[in-house]
Each structure stands twice: as structure tokens, then as C-alpha cells.
Amino acid sequence: MSDEHIASRHSVIVRLTHWTVVLSVIGLFVTGIGILVSHPRLYWGETGSVGTESLVDLPIPFTIGPSVWNRPFHFLFAWMLVLTGLVYVAGGLLTQHVRDDLLPARADLRVNHVMRVISEHMRWNRRGENGTASYNVVQRLTYLAVVFVLFPTIIWTGLAMSFGVTSVFPMLATALGGHQSARTLHFVLVVLLLLFAIVHVVMLGRGGFWTNVRAMITGFTPLGGRGR
Amino acid sequence: MSRPLTRRTFLAAGLATAAGASGVGAAIRYADRFDLIPPDHSGVVGIGETLTYATQRLLTSRHSLAREFTRNDISRVAPVNGPHPRDEKYLSLLADGFRRWRLSIEGLVSRPVTLSLDELKRLPQESHILLHACEEGWSYIAEWTGVRLASVLDLTGMRPEARYVVFEPFANPNQSGSVVRVLWDSIDVADALHAQTLLAYAMNGDALPADHGAPVRLRLGRHLGYKNTKYLSRIVVTDRRDLYRKSRGTWYGGI
């Protein structure tokens, strides 16, 4: 693959874990909705039920039944996500992916630089970018936040609803305000993840949607192509 | 950096996969010896169930206690999924204050016993204020009073081969499915001997209401609501894995 018309883009660990995470997140999202519809109300604190005051009543009709068989699949996909996440983070640290591709350069963290990158994104303007092999500062900060803040807190709020887990680590639930608070935050964080996923897919259009998807599958991107 | 697949890396990957697969097989046999494999371990969903059960069993040391609350935390509303049975036998026991009700504890025990409600109440009594969460998403806090299952199993003794404790509700499960939602269920010995596993006959200071499982229900500190079998009539200690439950959802409820 020393063809001079293509450049190496994503390592095999990044590609495999990326698509496994995509699969498990889709699975978690679908089964999560399957659980949510059996009680589409959100509360704060430890308790909440029909007949008590809710924080939000989601505009979804109560549908009893699907939660029972969606829950086991939800945990199956959760295990898939957690184990893949561990492989990604361990691999990312060992191969310097985190340091080289995700941690922003100190100089790039200046506020006006960040603002300029954002405004270029807003205007769909790719001027001033230094090629496909490197993420810009906004991408780096976003990916770091998703990998090291959003996913861990989604997993935390999920575990905080487990009686087995909170019997060992009660702080996981109490620090969030209780069982129902954990459930509500789990929902809110998933909405944030969904927003990220939408923006992420839309942004693939910059530099060519298929060029970017192909790079994440094969690991390579054509030199001089639109993907630069 | 990514390199193309050569024959050597392909062979190495194949050997590693074979070694990994036999390693997983050995690990499963080893894990089973330490009671880390749940009865519903088969199928795709069984992979997640087994990972969850084994991880929690290793993590929780079998003794960790669920969070307890204060009387001030007790919820005003305590919802019920499925009202009490409507068959004649249950209704006549209910009308009689369960004086003719008996709980039988049998199976792999040294001394099978049959206890009346009064006899059960004469055993050491304790109360726990616990969070009860339905797998649907709602939850409430209530105080449960009863006897530790461990105290009852002390009376009967458990044979060393015992692995699971099966709970049969009093009502005939063959009535309308919506009446008795959980037909029968089981827990492992670790949960049976757990300090917060109660045979509860009182709730918030009063006799257990009919819809909450009168006269006696199982109350587990570390499980979701559906594992807390109501309207108990028979407890069977067993080593049989195929008898674990006639209900829906995953067997392990500490999730």
C-alpha cells in the first residue's frame, strides 16, 4: 500500500472500535427507547411514579411490555460498548493516538483560534486546514469530551441505577441525587450523544462524506482528493 | 499505523483466536465452579447476562448491602404492578386474615417445615427501609418488616449441594396472565443468605396489603422489583438449574 496517491488515516484499532461503538450505540439507543416507553416520565431524587410529581412528561404514550425483553439486549450492547471502549482507550494510549490525534496543541487552545475554527465550520469553509491527517482543535476537543466525559458519564448514570452496583458503590447514585436523578441524567446525556452523532455525520460532508467513511473503513484516504 | 494482512499475521491471528476460544471455554468451566454462571446463560442475551452476573458476584462479595433510607424518605405512593389474585381460594384466605395459610419450605433441606403466619412472626423480626424500583422505570421507598430468609433456612438446614432457592406464589399461575405477572422465580444461595433478603409480612408498619403480596412476599435489597415474588406459598431449595423461573426478563435482577 505504498501507492503515492493514498495516505494512511486511521489505525486498525481506531477503525474496528469505531464501527463496534457505532453498532453498540445504535443497539443501546433502540433498546433504550424500548425501556423508556414503558414509563416515559422523568423525576428527580430517589423515587417517582404515576401519582407523584414529575420533572418532565415525555410526549410518548405509556407502552407496557417492551421493557422486559429490551433490557437484556440493552445490557448486552452496554457490555459491547464498555469492552470496546476499554480496547480503544488502551490502544489509543499505547499507539499515541490520544496524544497525537486528540490532545490539542497548546497554541491551538487560544480562544480566538478556537473561535476562528468554529466560525469556519459554521460557514462550511475549509480554508486554512492543514490536511486530512490531523484533526482541528474543535474536533480534538469534541472527541476528547465524547470519549472521556460523555461516554463515561452515560455509563456511570446507567450503573447508578443498578442495585448490585450501588450496594458496593452507593456514591454512584447519591452523588447524582438518587436513583431517579441518575435515570433522568442518563436520558439527558444520551440526548447530548445523539446531538453529537448528528453533527458528526453532517460534518463528514466537509471533505466528502464517502471519502471520510471510506477512510474509517479501509484506513486510507486518497491524496489530492476532496478528502484533504 | 495500518499494514496489509500478510500470511504470517493471518496465521498468527488464527492461532490467537483458537487459543482465545479454548481459553474462554476453560474460563467458563472454572467460573461455573465458583457459581459465576447464571442459569439463563445460553443464547446471545446470555452473554450479557453472564458478564453482568459474574462481574457483580466478584464485585459485591455476596455480602454488600443495598442502600437503606430513613422513615422520612418513605414514599406517599407505592404503585403495584398487577393486583392480587381473584380466585376463590385466595379470596377466602384473605377474608380469613390468612389464618389457614401455610408456607412450606422443602427440597434440599435437612428438616422440611410448614409455617403458619403466626409461626413466621415469632421468628426474629427485622425491618429495612429500601428503594423498590420497577424495571419499567418507576420507584418508591418503603419499610419492610419480616423474617430473614436466612433465619428460616437455619431452621430447615440446607444440604451442601443446594444452589438455588425457588419461590412459588400461592396463587394458581394458570389464571389470567395479567393477574399474577411473575409466576415463580428463584435466587441463588448467596442472595438467599443475604442480610437484606426478607420474607416480608408487613409494609410501612401495617400488615402487607393484598396487592403488595399478602400474606408474605420475598423482599430482596439488591434486586429490581420483579424479583420480589408476591403471595408466597412454597419455597423449594434445589440444585436444578432448569427449574429457575417461569417468568420473563433476565433471571438476575441486580441490574
Interface residues (C-beta under 8 A of the other chain):
Chain A: M1 S8 H10 S11 V12 R15 I35 L36 S38 H39 R41 E46 T47 G48 S49 V50 G51 T52 I64 S67 V68 W69 R71 P72 F73 F75 L76 F77 A78 W79 M161 S162 F163 G164 V165 T166 S167 V168 P170 A173 T174 H179 Q180 R183 G219 F220
Chain B: M1 S2 R3 P4 V44 V45 I47 G48 E49 L51 T52 Q56 L59 T60 S61 S64 L65 A66 R67 F69 D73 S75 R76 V77 P79 L131 A133 C134 E135 E136 G137 W138 S139 Y140 I141 G221 R222 H223 L224 R248 G249 T250 G253 G254 I255
